[in-house]
Each structure stands twice: as C-alpha cells, then as structure tokens.
Amino acid sequence: MWNFHWPRPWSGSSDYYQLNTNNNNDEFEDIASIGKFEWMELCGSGSFSSVYKATWTERNITVAAKKVLSLSQKELDILKTIKNPCIINILGVISQSPDFYIIMEYANGGNLFNYLRKLKGSKLPDDTFYQWSEHATEAVRYLGSINIAHRDIKSPNYLITSARDLKLCDFGTAKVSNEGTSVTSHEKGSSPWMAPEMIRDKLASKKSDVYSLGIVIWELLTGEIPYGQADNQYQIMYLVAEKGERPLIPEDCPQLLRRLILSCWLEDRDSRPTPQLILERIQTKSFGPIRKS
C-alpha cells in the first residue's frame, strides 16, 4: 500500500523513514458500517478479538479487519496518530456499537513467530536478520518518539508483508507514556517477552518495550521460542522477575551483538539502550557476519 523501499546504505537521518502518503488508500477513515466489506475468511482469534480477511469494496483492496469488544477515544486517538512504514497501516475503524472493527493493511505472510516455527531449526540468512531486526527496531523507535509505549512487543505481533517487510501490529495495550504506566493483569503482554518490571511491579514504559525488543532480536538470531522449555507462563515470570534469568545466547553469536541484546535485558530499565542506538548498530551492520561460514 505504501510506495516505500529500503535503500542502502542508511543515510543516518530520521527522514529515511518518511512515508509517501499520496495514495488515497492510506487515508484513515471513520467507516459507517460493515456493509462496505466482503468478508472472506477468519484469520485468527484470541480472548478479546478476532481478525478477518476482507475486501473493502469501495477502495477495491484486501484488508485485515480486527473485531474488538470496544474502542475508547484514547485508542482511536492513538490509531489515528500512528504512521510509519514499519507499522501495519491503520486504514480506519468501524465504531458503531455493537460492531467495533479496526481496518488494517493485510499482511499475507503471517506473523513472525509462526514463520520462525516453519523454519524447523534453520536460521535466517544474515541479510534477513539485519533487515527484520531493523524493521522491528524502527517500529519501537518511532513509537517512543511520539511517547507511546506499545507494552506488548513480541514476535506474534510482527507481521510479514508480501514485500517481505516486517511490520508491528496490535495496539490494544498501547498507552501514551512519558514515564511509566500501570499494567492490569489483563493488559500484560505474553510472559516470554515481558520485562521484569511488568511482571513484578506492574509497571510498563518505553524501556519495557526495549526489553521485549531484545527478545525479538534474540528470536531472529536463534529461531527458537524464548523459554521454550518452561512448563507454563508462571514459571517464566518467576525465572525472569525473581531469578533474573534470560534466554541463552548462542556461543558463536558475535560479541557486539551479544552485548547489545544483553543490554536490552538489563534489570535497571533506565540503563537499557535507546531504540535509536540499537537501530544505528543494526543499520551499520557493526556486528559483522552473523552466521559462521
């Protein structure tokens, strides 16, 4: 939907990520009813939402329609604000009770978590590791720049487009946040990606997103499930918050990359690196070759 490409090398400027928004299909719209859509199939469902593939007949485009229980004005304000090529494009909402839908760009490659499972132990090529790490990090950097804490950064919330770009989705737990925001039990992100302060203190911030980003980069490196040997989510939360355990980084991981990932996982959230610093390390490929020949 965006006229967007990833040039090389990085220019070193935030303008590198500016959108071309001349396409009218990118404009956010308050949609009157679900009658403007041809529903095609159920893509997935969870406790609080379901996602459908649909055709928006007026625009003649395929979209993803996420049915949610409700939409607050704060959520609408956040959805209308977000515009970045590393984030799934929010095209509009249907907010006429009882029909609440978020209409989004459709990504036909599925989510990153499931993609890595299909590799069955194989590792991503270096180019893909660098590209997707860059995309994942830019999404977090952008949100932080507009004072939004996503609070549920994880591989299932990164989607793969037909152009093989990685884009962040799902802003149901996102909050405008200059410092920290409280987290209720139903808002907590999935335990393998949760920062210790989210588990222990029920406090989330933009630096909590950095911790979770470190887990995603680890996944891109290893192709493995974080804490995959744990019996349940409560064991994971105990290991992270009380024992200070983190996923095991492979011995052959480049030292600079190892240090970067470990810095994302520091107990003291204020000591974690900024997304901008992480992005610069990735874009300059300062780690060198990831896979040993």
C-alpha positions in Angstrom: 0.0 0.0 0.0 2.9 2.3 0.6 5.3 3.4 -2.2 8.2 2.5 0.0 11.6 0.9 -0.4 14.5 0.1 1.9 17.5 1.9 0.3 21.1 1.0 1.2 23.2 2.3 2.9 21.4 4.1 5.6 21.5 7.9 5.3 21.8 8.4 9.0 18.8 10.7 9.1 15.3 10.1 10.5 14.0 11.3 7.1 15.0 7.8 5.9 11.7 6.6 7.3 9.3 9.2 5.9 6.2 7.9 4.1 5.0 8.7 0.7 1.3 9.3 1.6 0.0 10.3 -1.8 -2.1 7.1 -2.1 -5.7 7.8 -1.1 -6.0 4.2 0.1 -3.7 5.1 3.0 -6.1 7.8 4.4 -7.7 7.0 7.8 -11.5 6.8 7.6 -14.3 6.5 10.1 -16.4 3.9 8.4 -20.2 3.9 8.7 -20.9 0.2 8.7 -19.6 -3.3 7.9 -21.7 -3.3 4.8 -18.8 -1.8 2.8 -16.8 -5.1 3.1 -16.9 -8.6 1.6 -15.9 -11.0 4.3 -13.5 -13.7 3.1 -12.2 -15.8 5.9 -11.3 -15.9 9.6 -7.5 -15.4 10.0 -7.3 -15.9 13.8 -8.9 -15.2 17.1 -8.0 -14.6 20.7 -9.6 -13.9 24.0 -10.6 -10.3 23.2 -10.5 -10.1 19.4 -10.8 -11.9 16.0 -9.2 -11.0 12.7 -10.8 -11.4 9.3 -9.5 -11.1 5.8 -11.9 -9.0 3.8 -12.3 -6.9 0.7 -13.0 -3.2 1.1 -15.3 -2.8 -1.9 -15.2 1.0 -2.2 -11.4 1.0 -2.3 -11.0 -2.4 -4.1 -8.3 -3.5 -1.7 -7.8 -6.6 0.6 -7.7 -5.7 4.3 -7.5 -7.3 7.7 -10.5 -6.4 9.9 -9.9 -6.9 13.6 -13.2 -7.2 15.6 -12.7 -5.9 19.2 -15.1 -5.7 22.1 -14.9 -1.9 22.3 -12.9 1.2 21.1 -12.2 4.0 23.5 -11.5 7.6 22.3 -7.9 7.2 23.6 -7.4 4.1 21.4 -8.9 5.9 18.4 -6.5 8.9 19.0 -3.5 6.6 19.1 -4.6 4.7 16.0 -5.1 7.9 14.0 -1.7 9.2 15.1 0.5 6.2 14.1 2.1 6.4 10.6 5.3 4.6 9.9 6.4 2.1 7.2 7.4 -0.4 9.9 4.0 -0.4 11.5 0.9 -2.0 9.9 -1.1 0.8 8.3 -4.4 1.5 10.1 -6.9 2.4 7.4 -9.9 3.1 9.5 -12.4 2.0 12.2 -16.0 0.9 12.4 -17.1 2.2 15.8 -20.9 1.8 15.6 -22.0 -0.4 18.5 -22.2 -3.4 18.5 -19.8 -3.5 15.6 -16.3 -2.4 16.5 -13.6 -3.1 13.9 -10.1 -1.9 13.2 -9.4 -2.0 9.5 -5.7 -2.6 8.6 -3.3 -3.3 5.8 -3.4 -7.0 5.1 -0.1 -8.9 5.5 -0.2 -12.2 3.7 3.0 -13.6 5.2 1.5 -14.2 8.7 3.3 -13.4 11.9 7.0 -13.7 12.7 6.5 -16.3 15.5 4.8 -18.7 13.2 7.2 -18.0 10.3 10.2 -19.0 12.6 8.4 -22.2 13.6 8.2 -23.2 9.9 12.0 -22.9 9.6 12.2 -26.0 11.8 15.6 -25.1 13.3 17.1 -23.4 10.3 18.4 -19.9 10.8 17.6 -16.7 9.0 20.2 -15.6 6.4 22.3 -12.6 7.6 20.5 -10.2 5.2 17.1 -11.2 6.5 18.3 -11.0 10.1 19.6 -7.5 9.6 16.6 -6.3 7.6 13.9 -7.6 10.0 15.9 -6.5 13.1 16.0 -3.1 11.6 12.2 -3.1 10.9 11.4 -4.4 14.3 13.6 -1.7 16.0 12.4 1.2 13.9 8.8 0.4 14.9 9.8 0.7 18.6 11.9 3.8 18.0 9.1 5.6 16.2 6.5 4.8 18.9 8.9 6.1 21.5 9.4 9.3 19.5 5.7 10.1 19.8 5.6 9.0 23.5 3.7 5.7 23.0 4.6 2.6 24.9 3.3 -0.4 23.0 3.5 -2.7 26.0 3.1 -5.9 24.0 6.1 -6.2 21.7 6.5 -9.8 20.7 7.1 -11.9 17.6 3.4 -12.8 17.2 2.7 -9.0 16.8 5.1 -8.6 13.9 3.6 -9.4 10.5 5.3 -10.2 7.2 4.1 -8.5 4.1 4.2 -9.7 0.5 7.2 -7.4 0.1 9.0 -9.3 2.9 8.8 -6.3 5.2 8.3 -6.8 8.9 5.6 -4.6 10.5 4.4 -4.2 14.0 0.6 -4.5 14.8 -1.8 -4.7 17.7 -2.1 -1.5 19.7 -4.8 -2.8 22.1 -2.5 -2.3 25.1 -0.6 0.8 23.9 -0.6 3.9 26.0 0.7 7.5 25.7 3.6 7.4 28.2 6.4 9.8 29.1 7.5 7.7 32.1 5.7 4.5 33.3 2.1 3.4 33.2 0.4 0.8 35.4 -0.4 -2.5 34.0 -3.5 -4.5 35.0 -3.5 -8.3 34.7 -5.5 -8.5 31.5 -3.2 -5.9 29.8 0.0 -7.8 30.4 1.9 -8.9 27.4 2.8 -12.6 26.8 5.2 -13.7 29.6 8.2 -14.7 27.5 8.5 -11.1 26.2 7.6 -9.3 29.4 10.1 -7.0 31.1 10.7 -7.9 34.8 9.2 -4.6 36.0 6.0 -5.5 34.1 5.8 -8.8 36.0 7.0 -7.7 39.4 5.9 -4.1 39.7 3.0 -4.0 37.2 4.7 -1.0 35.6 5.4 -0.6 31.9 7.3 2.1 30.0 9.0 2.7 26.7 12.1 1.0 28.1 9.9 -2.1 28.8 9.4 -2.2 25.0 13.2 -2.2 24.6 13.5 -5.3 26.8 10.8 -7.0 24.7 12.6 -5.9 21.5 15.7 -7.6 22.8 13.7 -10.9 23.0 12.5 -10.4 19.4 16.1 -9.8 18.1 17.1 -13.0 20.0 14.4 -14.9 18.2 15.6 -13.6 14.9 19.1 -14.7 15.8 18.2 -18.2 17.1 14.9 -19.1 15.5 13.9 -20.5 18.9 11.0 -20.0 21.3 12.0 -17.9 24.3 11.9 -20.1 27.5 10.6 -22.9 25.3 11.5 -25.5 28.0 9.4 -23.8 30.7 6.3 -25.6 32.0 4.0 -22.6 32.0 3.8 -18.8 31.9 4.1 -18.6 35.7 7.4 -20.4 35.7 8.7 -18.0 33.1 7.6 -15.0 35.1 9.3 -16.4 38.2 12.5 -17.1 36.3 12.6 -13.6 34.8 11.4 -11.4 37.7 12.8 -13.3 40.7 15.7 -15.3 39.4 16.9 -12.8 36.8 17.2 -15.4 34.1 17.2 -14.6 30.4 17.3 -16.7 27.2 20.6 -18.4 26.4 22.5 -16.6 23.7 24.5 -19.0 21.4 28.2 -19.2 22.0 29.0 -18.3 18.3 27.0 -15.1 18.5 29.2 -12.0 17.6 30.3 -10.3 20.8 28.9 -6.9 19.9 25.5 -8.4 19.1 25.6 -10.4 22.4 26.4 -7.2 24.4 23.6 -5.3 22.6 21.0 -8.0 23.4 22.1 -8.3 27.0 21.9 -4.6 27.4 18.3 -4.7 26.3 17.6 -7.2 29.1 19.2 -5.2 32.0 17.3 -5.2 35.2 17.6 -1.5 35.6 15.3 -0.2 32.8 17.0 3.2 32.7 20.3 1.5 31.8 18.8 -0.2 28.7 19.8 1.4 25.3 17.6 3.7 23.4 15.9 2.3 20.3 17.9 4.8 18.2 21.2 3.4 19.4 20.0 -0.2 18.7 18.9 1.0 15.2 22.3 2.5 14.4 24.1 -0.6 15.5 21.9 -2.7 13.2 21.9 -0.4 10.2 25.7 -0.1 10.1 25.9 -3.9 10.5 28.5 -3.3 13.2 28.3 -6.9 14.3 29.7 -8.3 11.1 28.7 -11.7 9.8 26.0 -13.4 12.0 26.4 -16.9 10.7 29.8 -18.5 10.7 30.8 -19.9 7.3 
